[in-house]
Amino acid sequence: MPLHRGNSEAPDGGGPRRLSVNPFYGEANPVGGMTEAPPTHRLPDAPMSPSSAYQLVHDELMLDGNSRLNLATFVTTWMEPQAGVLMGECRDKNMIDKDEYPRTAELERRCVAMLADLWNAPDPSAAVGCSTTGSSEACMLAGMALKRRWMARNTDRYPAARPNLVMGVNVQVCWDKFCNFWEVEPRLVPMEGERFHLDPQAAAELCDENTIGVVGILGSTFDGSYEPIADLCAALDALQERTGLDVPVHVDGASGAMVAPFLDEDLRWDFRQPRVSSINTSGHKYGLVYPGVGWALWRDKKALPEELVFRVNYLGGDMPTFALNFSRPGAQVVAQYYSFLRLGREGYRAVQQAAREVAGQVAEAVEKLGDFRLLTRGDELPVFAFTTAPDVKAYDVFDVSRRMREAGWLVPAYTFPPNREDLSVLRVVCRNGFSTDLAELFVEDLSRSLPELRRQPHPVTRDKGAATGFHH
């Protein structure tokens, strides 16, 4: 999460800002009436009425972007009303307290079993897993398991030897965090030419006796493409034959692990690959749940070292737990079970197919405008990336992002990592709720912005960070 400073001065330098209160907002303050607006950076001295407090917060939040028009985020922005009701009924239940809320715990267990089956675990009953607050926490847990397994195999060399983790330079920032927090050397496979993700052979060449594992991304956040997990496993099989090194694979399926099982059933990226030891996904992305839930699964108990599992009895009962945090609401887990129960395989297939079709249609329409070059077409994740055509000199992708924001659309513009820092792109994420009608409006607004952009003498958005709030 972002870091914030503790105070803020008024624009005129006259001290801390105060919120403005409309005198007609509602009933008077229960402690004698509101005579002045409340401060913004210290607690007010007295309470105010619920309606006034609500209106103040509500009005300020109107200045946020519209989440349904946010084409930067992978996170679910629409669920059925019934799911919202269930979440409201469960928001006061602490997910960690499995003795007090045994049915919520049972729904979590069922979700893990369903995912183990969906991801083709050799014995779904032997797979182990847990819910998390999202894929970032799930990746941390998977990385910890990889490191502990490596430490157990190298007790005579650790801590003198420094462990490393091999991955493409396109990984999500949570993997940088993992390596930093848990003192693991990141070994990054750079992008080359038109290859925008990990190369299996290059990844294998970076492995040595200190490699705890290799991360494969099923759906790169940069362009929506799948990394070739089967080819990666084959390269590591060949490495083991040559050197004896047995390097496990973790699949970061934050998005693709809830797309590929329904739309790409023959793609062997999951536990059908014996080298895949663990998989994570975000329930709150293509798992179709509002923000706040992820999942981490291991092939079997051997893949998750027992010393990482804690047992807590002071809430009552015996509760094995594996997580970085402790208390969190059960609402998102209940909503995940609702989505699994409500949609089933056919329902998920229909939703993800619709998203992929919309992505393909929008990508084709963008290409037909003539000013842009597609990098991906939304035929893996329902996501596509594009950049300006070589002959476009008057504007760049940051100008496009700025103009689309003026129309209400949040479209991220960003540069690619090494060795393609020269490439700046726009990316469109098509989610459940981004309908064909909305897609047509998006293309219309993009087309409408082009004449004025073409009349620019040169790209004008100098501050790239101001053009978009998106950063990898």
C-alpha positions as CSV (number, residue, x, y, z in Angstrom):
1,M,0.0,0.0,0.0
2,P,1.2,3.6,-0.5
3,L,2.9,5.4,2.3
4,H,1.3,8.6,3.6
5,R,2.6,11.6,5.6
6,G,0.7,12.4,8.7
7,N,-0.4,16.0,8.0
8,S,-1.3,18.3,5.2
9,E,-1.3,22.1,5.0
10,A,-4.1,24.2,3.6
11,P,-3.4,25.5,0.0
12,D,-3.0,29.1,1.4
13,G,-0.5,27.9,4.1
14,G,-2.9,28.8,6.8
15,G,-2.8,25.5,8.8
16,P,-4.5,22.1,8.5
17,R,-7.3,21.9,6.0
18,R,-10.9,21.6,7.1
19,L,-13.8,20.0,5.4
20,S,-16.7,22.2,4.2
21,V,-20.1,21.3,5.5
22,N,-23.3,22.2,3.7
23,P,-25.8,23.5,6.3
24,F,-28.6,21.5,4.8
25,Y,-26.9,18.1,5.1
26,G,-29.2,16.7,7.7
27,E,-30.0,16.6,11.4
28,A,-27.9,18.6,13.8
29,N,-24.9,17.3,15.7
30,P,-26.3,15.3,18.7
31,V,-24.0,17.2,21.0
32,G,-25.3,20.7,20.5
33,G,-25.1,21.3,16.8
34,M,-22.2,21.7,14.4
35,T,-20.7,25.2,14.4
36,E,-17.7,24.6,12.3
37,A,-16.4,22.1,9.8
38,P,-14.5,19.2,11.1
39,P,-10.7,18.9,10.7
40,T,-9.2,16.5,8.2
41,H,-6.0,15.4,9.9
42,R,-6.9,15.1,13.5
43,L,-9.9,13.6,15.2
44,P,-12.8,16.0,15.6
45,D,-13.5,17.1,19.2
46,A,-17.2,16.0,19.1
47,P,-19.2,13.4,17.2
48,M,-21.5,14.4,14.3
49,S,-24.7,12.8,13.0
50,P,-24.4,9.7,10.9
51,S,-26.0,11.4,7.9
52,S,-23.6,14.3,8.0
53,A,-20.5,12.0,8.4
54,Y,-21.8,9.8,5.5
55,Q,-22.4,12.8,3.2
56,L,-18.9,14.3,3.9
57,V,-17.2,11.0,3.0
58,H,-19.5,10.2,0.1
59,D,-19.0,13.6,-1.5
60,E,-15.2,13.4,-1.3
61,L,-15.2,9.9,-2.8
62,M,-17.2,11.2,-5.8
63,L,-13.8,12.5,-7.1
64,D,-12.5,9.0,-7.4
65,G,-12.5,7.4,-10.9
66,N,-15.4,5.1,-11.9
67,S,-14.2,1.6,-11.2
68,R,-16.3,0.1,-14.1
69,L,-14.4,2.4,-16.5
70,N,-11.0,1.5,-15.0
71,L,-9.3,-0.6,-17.7
72,A,-6.0,-0.6,-15.8
73,T,-7.2,-2.9,-13.0
74,F,-7.6,-6.7,-13.2
75,V,-9.7,-6.6,-10.0
76,T,-13.4,-7.5,-10.1
77,T,-15.6,-4.4,-10.2
78,W,-19.0,-6.0,-10.5
79,M,-20.8,-8.8,-8.7
80,E,-24.4,-9.8,-8.4
81,P,-26.5,-8.1,-5.7
82,Q,-26.9,-11.5,-3.9
83,A,-23.1,-11.7,-3.5
84,G,-23.1,-8.3,-1.9
85,V,-25.8,-9.3,0.6
86,L,-23.8,-12.4,1.6
87,M,-20.6,-10.3,2.0
88,G,-22.5,-7.8,4.2
89,E,-23.8,-10.7,6.4
90,C,-20.2,-12.0,6.8
91,R,-18.1,-8.9,7.1
92,D,-18.0,-9.2,10.9
93,K,-16.8,-12.8,10.9
94,N,-13.0,-13.2,11.5
95,M,-11.7,-15.7,9.0
96,I,-9.0,-16.8,11.4
97,D,-11.5,-17.9,14.1
98,K,-12.4,-21.3,12.7
99,D,-13.8,-22.6,15.9
100,E,-16.3,-19.8,16.3
101,Y,-17.2,-19.8,12.6
102,P,-16.9,-23.4,11.5
103,R,-19.2,-23.1,8.5
104,T,-17.1,-20.2,7.0
105,A,-14.0,-22.4,7.6
106,E,-15.8,-25.2,5.8
107,L,-16.5,-23.0,2.8
108,E,-12.8,-22.1,2.6
109,R,-11.9,-25.8,2.7
110,R,-14.4,-26.6,-0.1
111,C,-12.9,-23.7,-2.3
112,V,-9.4,-25.2,-1.8
113,A,-10.7,-28.7,-2.8
114,M,-12.5,-27.2,-5.9
115,L,-9.3,-25.4,-7.0
116,A,-7.2,-28.6,-6.5
117,D,-9.6,-30.4,-8.8
118,L,-9.8,-27.5,-11.3
119,W,-5.9,-27.4,-11.5
120,N,-5.7,-31.2,-12.0
121,A,-3.9,-32.1,-8.8
122,P,-2.8,-35.8,-9.0
123,D,-4.8,-36.5,-5.8
124,P,-7.0,-33.5,-5.0
125,S,-7.6,-34.8,-1.5
126,A,-3.8,-34.7,-0.8
127,A,-3.4,-31.1,-2.1
128,V,-3.1,-28.4,0.6
129,G,-4.0,-24.8,0.3
130,C,-5.4,-21.7,2.0
131,S,-7.1,-18.4,1.2
132,T,-5.1,-15.2,1.4
133,T,-5.8,-11.5,1.1
134,G,-4.8,-11.6,-2.6
135,S,-2.1,-13.0,-4.9
136,S,0.7,-10.9,-3.4
137,E,0.3,-12.7,0.0
138,A,-0.1,-16.0,-1.8
139,C,3.1,-15.5,-3.7
140,M,4.9,-14.7,-0.5
141,L,3.7,-17.9,1.0
142,A,4.7,-19.9,-2.1
143,G,8.1,-18.3,-2.1
144,M,8.6,-19.1,1.6
145,A,7.8,-22.7,1.0
146,L,10.3,-22.9,-1.9
147,K,13.0,-21.3,0.2
148,R,12.4,-23.6,3.2
149,R,12.5,-26.7,1.0
150,W,15.8,-25.5,-0.5
151,M,17.2,-24.8,3.0
152,A,16.2,-28.4,4.1
153,R,18.2,-29.8,1.2
154,N,21.2,-27.6,1.9
155,T,21.6,-27.5,5.6
156,D,25.4,-27.9,5.2
157,R,25.6,-24.8,3.0
158,Y,23.0,-22.4,4.4
159,P,23.3,-19.6,5.5
160,A,26.7,-19.1,3.8
161,A,25.2,-19.7,0.4
162,R,22.6,-17.2,-0.8
163,P,19.5,-18.6,-2.3
164,N,18.2,-17.3,-5.7
165,L,14.9,-17.3,-7.5
166,V,14.7,-17.3,-11.3
167,M,11.8,-15.4,-13.1
168,G,11.1,-13.2,-16.0
169,V,11.7,-9.4,-15.7
170,N,7.9,-9.1,-16.3
171,V,6.9,-10.5,-12.9
172,Q,4.5,-8.5,-10.7
173,V,6.2,-6.3,-8.0
174,C,5.2,-8.8,-5.3
175,W,8.1,-11.0,-6.4
176,D,10.5,-8.1,-6.0
177,K,9.1,-7.7,-2.5
178,F,9.5,-11.4,-1.7
179,C,13.2,-11.4,-2.7
180,N,13.8,-8.2,-0.7
181,F,12.0,-9.3,2.4
182,W,13.2,-12.9,2.5
183,E,16.8,-12.2,1.3
184,V,16.7,-14.1,-1.9
185,E,18.7,-13.1,-5.0
186,P,16.3,-12.3,-7.9
187,R,17.7,-13.7,-11.2
188,L,15.7,-12.0,-14.0
189,V,15.3,-13.2,-17.6
190,P,15.2,-9.9,-19.6
191,M,12.8,-9.2,-22.5
192,E,14.3,-9.5,-26.0
193,G,12.8,-8.1,-29.2
194,E,9.2,-9.1,-29.5
195,R,9.5,-11.7,-26.7
196,F,7.9,-9.9,-23.7
197,H,8.1,-12.6,-21.1
198,L,10.4,-15.4,-19.8
199,D,12.4,-17.6,-22.2
200,P,12.4,-21.2,-20.8
201,Q,16.0,-22.0,-21.9
202,A,17.3,-18.7,-20.6
203,A,15.6,-19.4,-17.3
204,A,17.2,-22.9,-17.0
205,E,20.6,-21.4,-17.7
206,L,20.3,-19.1,-14.7
207,C,19.6,-22.0,-12.3
208,D,22.3,-23.4,-10.1
209,E,22.6,-25.3,-6.8
210,N,21.3,-22.2,-4.9
211,T,18.1,-21.8,-7.0
212,I,15.0,-22.3,-4.8
213,G,12.7,-22.4,-7.8
214,V,11.5,-20.8,-11.0
215,V,8.4,-18.6,-11.3
216,G,6.3,-18.9,-14.4
217,I,3.5,-16.4,-15.0
218,L,0.2,-17.5,-16.5
219,G,-0.8,-14.2,-17.8
220,S,1.8,-11.4,-17.8
221,T,0.6,-8.2,-16.3
222,F,2.4,-6.2,-19.0
223,D,0.6,-7.6,-22.0
224,G,-1.7,-10.4,-21.0
225,S,0.3,-13.2,-22.6
226,Y,0.8,-16.7,-21.0
227,E,4.3,-17.8,-20.3
228,P,5.1,-21.3,-21.7
229,I,4.9,-23.3,-18.5
230,A,5.2,-26.7,-20.2
231,D,8.3,-25.6,-22.1
232,L,9.8,-24.2,-18.9
233,C,9.2,-27.6,-17.2
234,A,10.8,-29.4,-20.1
235,A,13.9,-27.1,-20.0
236,L,14.2,-27.8,-16.3
237,D,13.8,-31.6,-16.9
238,A,16.7,-31.4,-19.4
239,L,18.7,-29.4,-16.8
240,Q,18.2,-32.1,-14.2
241,E,19.3,-34.8,-16.7
242,R,22.5,-32.9,-17.4
243,T,23.4,-31.7,-13.9
244,G,21.2,-33.5,-11.3
245,L,19.6,-30.1,-10.2
246,D,16.0,-30.6,-9.4
247,V,14.4,-27.2,-9.5
248,P,10.7,-26.8,-8.7
249,V,8.3,-24.4,-10.5
250,H,5.7,-22.1,-9.0
251,V,3.0,-20.9,-11.3
252,D,1.8,-17.4,-10.6
253,G,-1.6,-17.7,-12.0
254,A,-3.0,-14.5,-10.5
255,S,-5.2,-14.1,-13.5
256,G,-4.7,-17.0,-15.9
257,A,-5.3,-19.7,-13.4
258,M,-9.0,-18.7,-13.5
259,V,-9.1,-18.4,-17.3
260,A,-7.1,-21.2,-18.8
261,P,-9.0,-24.1,-17.0
262,F,-12.2,-23.0,-18.8
263,L,-10.9,-21.7,-22.1
264,D,-7.6,-23.5,-22.7
265,E,-8.3,-26.9,-21.3
266,D,-5.6,-28.7,-23.3
267,L,-2.9,-26.2,-22.1
268,R,-0.7,-28.2,-19.7
269,W,0.4,-25.5,-17.2
270,D,-1.0,-26.8,-13.9
271,F,-0.3,-29.8,-11.6
272,R,-0.4,-32.1,-14.6
273,Q,3.3,-30.9,-14.9
274,P,5.1,-33.0,-12.2
275,R,7.6,-30.1,-11.7
276,V,4.9,-27.6,-10.7
277,S,4.9,-27.6,-6.9
278,S,2.5,-24.7,-6.2
279,I,0.0,-22.4,-7.8
280,N,-1.6,-19.1,-6.8
281,T,-4.5,-17.1,-8.1
282,S,-6.5,-14.0,-7.2
283,G,-10.1,-14.8,-6.4
284,H,-10.7,-11.1,-6.8
285,K,-9.5,-11.0,-10.4
286,Y,-10.9,-13.5,-12.9
287,G,-12.1,-15.5,-9.9
288,L,-14.9,-12.9,-10.0
289,V,-14.9,-11.7,-6.4
290,Y,-14.6,-8.2,-5.0
291,P,-11.1,-7.2,-3.8
292,G,-9.7,-9.1,-0.8
293,V,-9.2,-12.8,-1.6
294,G,-6.5,-14.9,-3.1
295,W,-5.6,-18.6,-3.0
296,A,-2.4,-20.6,-2.7
297,L,-2.2,-24.4,-3.3
298,W,0.6,-26.9,-3.0
299,R,0.7,-30.2,-4.9
300,D,0.9,-32.2,-1.6
301,K,2.0,-31.9,2.0
302,K,5.7,-32.5,1.0
303,A,5.6,-29.3,-1.0
304,L,4.6,-27.2,2.0
305,P,7.1,-27.6,4.9
306,E,5.3,-28.5,8.1
307,E,7.3,-25.9,10.2
308,L,5.6,-23.1,8.3
309,V,2.2,-24.1,9.6
310,F,1.1,-22.6,12.9
311,R,-1.5,-24.0,15.3
312,V,-3.4,-21.7,17.4
313,N,-5.6,-22.8,20.3
314,Y,-6.4,-19.5,22.2
315,L,-9.5,-18.8,20.1
316,G,-10.8,-22.3,20.9
317,G,-10.1,-25.5,19.0
318,D,-7.0,-26.5,17.0
319,M,-6.5,-24.2,14.0
320,P,-3.6,-24.9,11.7
321,T,-2.9,-21.6,9.8
322,F,-0.5,-20.5,7.2
323,A,-0.7,-16.7,6.5
324,L,1.3,-13.5,6.8
325,N,-1.6,-11.7,8.5
326,F,-4.0,-12.9,11.2
327,S,-7.5,-11.3,11.4
328,R,-9.4,-10.7,8.2
329,P,-13.1,-10.8,7.2
330,G,-14.7,-14.0,6.0
331,A,-16.8,-12.1,3.5
332,Q,-14.6,-12.5,0.5
333,V,-14.1,-16.3,1.0
334,V,-17.9,-16.7,1.3
335,A,-18.3,-14.6,-1.9
336,Q,-15.8,-16.9,-3.7
337,Y,-17.8,-20.0,-2.7
338,Y,-21.0,-18.2,-3.9
339,S,-19.4,-17.6,-7.3
340,F,-18.2,-21.2,-7.6
341,L,-21.6,-22.5,-6.6
342,R,-23.5,-20.0,-8.7
343,L,-21.6,-20.3,-11.9
344,G,-20.0,-23.8,-12.0
345,R,-17.6,-24.7,-14.8
346,E,-20.0,-23.8,-17.6
347,G,-20.8,-20.4,-16.0
348,Y,-17.2,-19.5,-15.6
349,R,-16.5,-20.7,-19.1
350,A,-19.3,-18.4,-20.4
351,V,-18.1,-15.4,-18.5
352,Q,-14.4,-15.8,-19.4
353,Q,-15.3,-16.5,-23.1
354,A,-17.4,-13.3,-23.2
355,A,-14.5,-11.3,-21.8
356,R,-12.0,-12.8,-24.3
357,E,-14.4,-12.1,-27.2
358,V,-14.8,-8.5,-26.1
359,A,-11.0,-8.1,-25.8
360,G,-10.5,-9.5,-29.3
361,Q,-13.2,-7.2,-30.8
362,V,-11.8,-4.1,-29.1
363,A,-8.2,-5.0,-30.1
364,E,-9.3,-5.4,-33.7
365,A,-11.2,-2.1,-33.7
366,V,-8.2,-0.3,-32.2
367,E,-6.0,-1.8,-34.9
368,K,-8.4,-0.6,-37.6
369,L,-8.0,3.0,-36.4
370,G,-4.6,2.9,-38.1
371,D,-2.7,4.9,-35.5
372,F,-1.7,1.9,-33.3
373,R,0.2,-1.4,-33.4
374,L,-1.0,-4.3,-31.3
375,L,1.4,-6.3,-29.2
376,T,-1.2,-8.8,-28.0
377,R,-4.8,-9.4,-29.1
378,G,-6.5,-10.7,-25.9
379,D,-6.5,-14.3,-27.1
380,E,-4.9,-15.6,-23.9
381,L,-5.9,-13.4,-20.9
382,P,-8.8,-11.1,-22.0
383,V,-6.1,-8.3,-22.1
384,F,-4.3,-6.6,-24.9
385,A,-1.5,-4.1,-25.2
386,F,-0.8,-1.7,-28.0
387,T,1.5,1.2,-28.9
388,T,1.5,4.0,-31.4
389,A,2.3,3.0,-35.0
390,P,5.9,3.9,-36.2
391,D,4.7,6.8,-38.4
392,V,2.9,8.5,-35.5
393,K,5.0,11.4,-34.3
394,A,2.6,14.0,-33.0
395,Y,1.6,12.1,-29.8
396,D,2.6,9.2,-27.7
397,V,0.8,6.6,-25.5
398,F,0.9,9.0,-22.5
399,D,-1.0,11.6,-24.4
400,V,-3.6,9.0,-25.3
401,S,-3.9,8.0,-21.7
402,R,-4.4,11.6,-20.7
403,R,-7.1,12.2,-23.3
404,M,-9.0,9.0,-22.4
405,R,-8.9,10.0,-18.7
406,E,-10.7,13.3,-19.7
407,A,-13.5,11.1,-21.1
408,G,-13.7,9.0,-17.9
409,W,-11.6,6.0,-19.0
410,L,-8.6,4.9,-17.0
411,V,-6.2,3.4,-19.5
412,P,-2.6,2.8,-18.2
413,A,0.4,3.9,-20.2
414,Y,3.8,2.6,-19.1
415,T,7.2,1.6,-20.4
416,F,8.4,-2.0,-20.6
417,P,11.3,-3.3,-18.4
418,P,14.8,-4.2,-19.6
419,N,15.7,-4.8,-22.3
420,R,12.7,-3.0,-23.9
421,E,12.6,0.3,-22.0
422,D,12.3,1.9,-25.4
423,L,8.7,0.5,-25.7
424,S,5.8,2.4,-24.2
425,V,2.4,0.9,-24.4
426,L,-1.3,1.2,-23.4
427,R,-3.1,-1.8,-21.9
428,V,-6.8,-2.7,-21.8
429,V,-8.1,-5.3,-19.3
430,C,-11.5,-6.7,-20.2
431,R,-13.4,-8.0,-17.1
432,N,-16.8,-9.3,-16.4
433,G,-19.1,-6.3,-16.6
434,F,-17.1,-4.6,-19.5
435,S,-19.9,-5.3,-21.9
436,T,-19.9,-5.0,-25.7
437,D,-21.8,-1.7,-25.3
438,L,-19.1,-0.2,-23.0
439,A,-16.5,-1.5,-25.4
440,E,-18.1,0.3,-28.3
441,L,-18.2,3.5,-26.3
442,F,-14.5,3.1,-25.5
443,V,-13.6,2.7,-29.1
444,E,-15.8,5.7,-30.0
445,D,-14.0,7.9,-27.4
446,L,-10.6,6.7,-28.5
447,S,-11.5,7.5,-32.2
448,R,-12.9,10.9,-31.2
449,S,-9.6,11.9,-29.5
450,L,-7.4,11.2,-32.5
451,P,-8.0,14.3,-34.7
452,E,-6.9,16.6,-31.9
453,L,-4.0,14.4,-31.0
454,R,-2.8,14.3,-34.6
455,R,-2.8,18.1,-34.7
456,Q,-0.2,18.3,-31.9
457,P,3.2,19.5,-33.0
458,H,4.8,16.8,-30.7
459,P,4.0,14.7,-27.7
460,V,3.0,17.0,-24.9
461,T,2.6,14.9,-21.8
462,R,6.1,15.5,-20.4
463,D,5.3,14.2,-16.9
464,K,4.8,10.5,-17.6
465,G,3.8,9.8,-14.0
466,A,1.0,12.4,-14.2
467,A,-0.4,10.9,-17.4
468,T,-1.3,7.7,-15.7
469,G,-1.7,6.5,-12.1
470,F,-0.4,3.1,-13.1
471,H,3.1,1.8,-12.2
472,H,4.6,-1.6,-12.3
